[in-house]
Amino acid sequence: MNNRENHAQRINYDTTSLTDLGREEANGSGSIDLGEQDASVSLEINRKLEQIRLRYEIPTDKCYRLRALKDYEIIVIGDDSGSMNTTVDNTNVTRWDELRNLLKIIIEFGTIFDPSGVDV
């Protein structure tokens, strides 16, 4: 394999950079072996995760852990009891409002890994 082909199949992650979200796939040398298409998908996932991480001020190490979601089908089960109308922490926000806001974030993360989305 020549250098150009080798470069197309290897993506190096700087261990201090915020794009190091794919570290769990690393082979111990700080790089991962992927096909060209897989590398493109991985870079796109990292870019989207970084945007969401910044928007919601998620610590880098926590966002890194979210990459594990790529191996799972995300299903959310919500409570529809009357207590969901209860306000939270002496605010005007109900449990329904809180669930709705959390679901928006979960769906945003879920669609990064699975374009068909999240089951609710």
C-alpha positions as CSV (number, residue, x, y, z in Angstrom):
1,M,0.0,0.0,0.0
2,N,1.5,3.4,-0.9
3,N,1.6,6.4,1.4
4,R,-1.5,8.1,-0.2
5,E,-3.7,5.0,0.3
6,N,-2.3,4.5,3.8
7,H,-3.1,8.1,4.7
8,A,-6.7,7.7,3.4
9,Q,-7.2,4.8,5.7
10,R,-5.7,6.3,8.9
11,I,-7.0,9.2,10.9
12,N,-4.8,10.5,13.7
13,Y,-6.4,12.0,16.7
14,D,-4.5,14.6,18.8
15,T,-5.1,13.5,22.3
16,T,-5.5,17.1,23.5
17,S,-8.0,18.2,20.8
18,L,-11.7,18.3,21.3
19,T,-12.1,16.2,18.2
20,D,-10.7,13.3,20.1
21,L,-14.2,11.9,20.6
22,G,-13.5,8.7,18.7
23,R,-10.7,7.6,21.0
24,E,-12.4,4.4,22.1
25,E,-11.8,3.1,18.6
26,A,-8.1,3.8,18.7
27,N,-5.7,1.0,18.4
28,G,-3.4,2.2,21.1
29,S,-1.2,4.3,18.9
30,G,-3.6,7.2,18.8
31,S,-4.9,6.4,15.3
32,I,-7.7,4.2,13.9
33,D,-7.7,2.1,10.8
34,L,-10.8,2.8,8.7
35,G,-11.9,2.7,5.1
36,E,-12.2,6.1,3.4
37,Q,-16.0,6.2,3.7
38,D,-15.9,5.1,7.4
39,A,-13.3,7.8,8.0
40,S,-15.5,10.4,6.5
41,V,-18.5,9.3,8.6
42,S,-16.4,9.3,11.7
43,L,-15.2,12.8,11.1
44,E,-18.7,14.0,10.4
45,I,-19.9,12.4,13.7
46,N,-17.0,14.1,15.6
47,R,-18.0,17.5,14.0
48,K,-21.6,17.1,15.0
49,L,-20.8,16.0,18.5
50,E,-18.5,18.9,19.0
51,Q,-21.2,21.4,17.8
52,I,-23.7,19.9,20.3
53,R,-21.1,19.8,23.1
54,L,-20.4,23.5,22.7
55,R,-24.1,24.4,22.4
56,Y,-25.0,22.6,25.6
57,E,-21.7,23.2,27.4
58,I,-21.1,19.5,27.9
59,P,-17.7,18.6,29.3
60,T,-15.4,17.0,26.7
61,D,-15.0,13.7,28.7
62,K,-18.8,13.3,29.0
63,C,-19.3,14.0,25.3
64,Y,-16.6,11.4,24.5
65,R,-18.6,8.8,26.4
66,L,-21.7,9.5,24.3
67,R,-19.9,7.9,21.3
68,A,-20.9,4.6,22.9
69,L,-24.4,5.3,21.8
70,K,-23.5,4.4,18.2
71,D,-23.8,0.8,19.1
72,Y,-27.3,1.0,20.6
73,E,-30.9,1.6,19.5
74,I,-32.1,4.6,21.6
75,I,-35.6,4.2,23.1
76,V,-37.1,6.6,25.6
77,I,-40.1,5.7,27.7
78,G,-41.9,8.6,29.3
79,D,-44.3,8.8,32.2
80,D,-47.7,10.1,31.4
81,S,-49.1,10.1,34.9
82,G,-50.8,13.1,36.5
83,S,-47.6,13.9,38.4
84,M,-46.0,15.0,35.2
85,N,-47.9,18.3,35.6
86,T,-46.0,18.9,38.9
87,T,-43.7,21.9,38.7
88,V,-40.0,21.3,39.3
89,D,-37.9,23.1,42.0
90,N,-40.3,25.9,42.7
91,T,-40.4,27.1,39.1
92,N,-43.1,27.3,36.5
93,V,-41.5,24.4,34.6
94,T,-43.4,21.1,34.8
95,R,-42.0,17.7,34.6
96,W,-43.5,17.5,31.1
97,D,-41.6,20.6,30.1
98,E,-38.4,19.1,31.5
99,L,-39.0,15.8,29.7
100,R,-39.7,17.7,26.4
101,N,-36.5,19.7,26.7
102,L,-34.4,16.6,27.5
103,L,-35.9,14.7,24.6
104,K,-34.9,17.4,22.2
105,I,-31.3,16.9,23.3
106,I,-31.5,13.1,23.3
107,I,-33.0,13.2,19.7
108,E,-30.3,15.5,18.6
109,F,-27.6,13.1,19.8
110,G,-29.5,10.0,18.7
111,T,-29.8,11.2,15.1
112,I,-26.0,11.7,14.8
113,F,-25.5,7.9,15.1
114,D,-28.8,6.7,13.7
115,P,-30.4,8.9,11.0
116,S,-33.8,7.1,11.5
117,G,-33.8,8.6,15.0
118,V,-34.9,7.7,18.5
119,D,-38.0,5.7,19.5
120,V,-40.2,7.5,22.0
